[in-house]
């Protein structure tokens, strides 16, 4: 998805390393090893971080969906997970609406 977005803007990125988790990525960027493009779900930055976040324009959106079998009830455990994910998704959406990083005018 990130590669496609960069290509659509004519950006030729030199990717040296792909990191799978922000806990690994943030210290590497903080050490000056490079920069990163990452999804907003990887935020917020760790407390006390010396990193800066800049929104990319145009904004690249992705949609995440919960899927389950229709006409079938979920087990208690599955229903609990379903509700946790649903509530977290709602909170993230609301936080994104309030966060100026996502609402700033394009530079």
C-alpha positions in Angstrom: 0.0 0.0 0.0 2.8 2.5 0.9 4.8 1.5 -2.2 1.7 2.1 -4.4 1.0 5.5 -2.8 4.6 6.6 -3.3 4.6 5.3 -6.9 1.4 7.2 -7.7 3.2 10.4 -6.7 6.3 9.6 -8.7 8.4 9.1 -5.6 11.3 6.6 -6.0 12.0 5.3 -2.6 15.3 3.5 -1.7 14.2 0.9 0.8 17.1 -0.5 2.7 15.2 -2.3 5.5 11.6 -3.0 6.3 10.8 -3.2 10.0 7.7 -4.9 11.2 7.1 -3.2 14.5 7.2 0.4 15.8 9.0 -0.7 18.9 12.0 -1.6 16.7 11.5 1.2 14.2 11.3 4.2 16.4 14.8 3.7 18.1 16.4 3.2 14.7 15.0 6.4 13.3 15.8 8.2 16.5 19.4 7.0 16.2 19.6 8.6 12.7 19.6 5.4 10.7 16.9 6.7 8.4 13.3 7.8 8.0 10.1 5.8 7.8 6.6 5.8 6.3 4.2 4.1 8.6 0.4 3.9 9.2 -1.2 6.2 11.8 -2.1 3.1 13.8 1.6 2.9 14.8 1.2 6.2 16.7 1.5 7.8 19.1 5.2 8.2 19.4 6.8 6.9 22.6 6.7 9.4 25.5 9.8 11.6 25.4 10.6 10.7 21.8 12.7 13.1 19.8 11.0 12.2 16.6 8.7 14.4 14.5 5.6 13.2 12.6 4.5 14.7 9.3 1.3 13.8 7.5 1.8 12.7 3.9 -0.3 14.4 1.3 -2.3 13.3 -0.4 -3.7 11.2 2.5 -3.7 7.5 1.9 -6.7 5.8 3.6 -7.2 2.2 4.2 -10.3 0.4 5.4 -10.2 -2.4 7.9 -13.2 -4.7 8.2 -14.3 -7.2 10.8 -15.7 -10.3 9.1 -17.8 -13.1 10.6 -20.1 -15.8 9.3 -23.6 -14.5 8.8 -26.5 -16.3 10.5 -24.1 -17.8 13.1 -23.6 -16.7 16.7 -20.2 -16.2 18.1 -18.8 -18.0 21.1 -18.6 -15.8 24.2 -14.8 -15.4 23.7 -15.2 -14.5 20.0 -18.0 -12.0 20.9 -15.8 -10.4 23.5 -13.0 -9.9 21.0 -15.4 -8.6 18.4 -16.6 -6.0 20.9 -13.1 -4.9 21.9 -12.0 -4.5 18.3 -15.2 -2.6 17.4 -14.8 -0.2 20.4 -11.1 0.4 19.7 -11.9 1.1 16.0 -14.5 3.6 17.1 -12.1 5.3 19.5 -9.3 5.5 16.9 -11.8 7.0 14.5 -12.8 9.6 17.0 -9.2 10.4 18.0 -8.3 10.8 14.4 -11.1 13.3 13.9 -9.8 15.3 16.9 -6.1 15.1 16.1 -4.7 18.1 14.2 -2.1 15.9 12.5 -5.0 14.4 10.4 -6.9 17.6 10.0 -4.2 20.0 8.9 -4.5 21.6 5.5 -2.3 20.2 2.8 1.1 21.9 2.7 
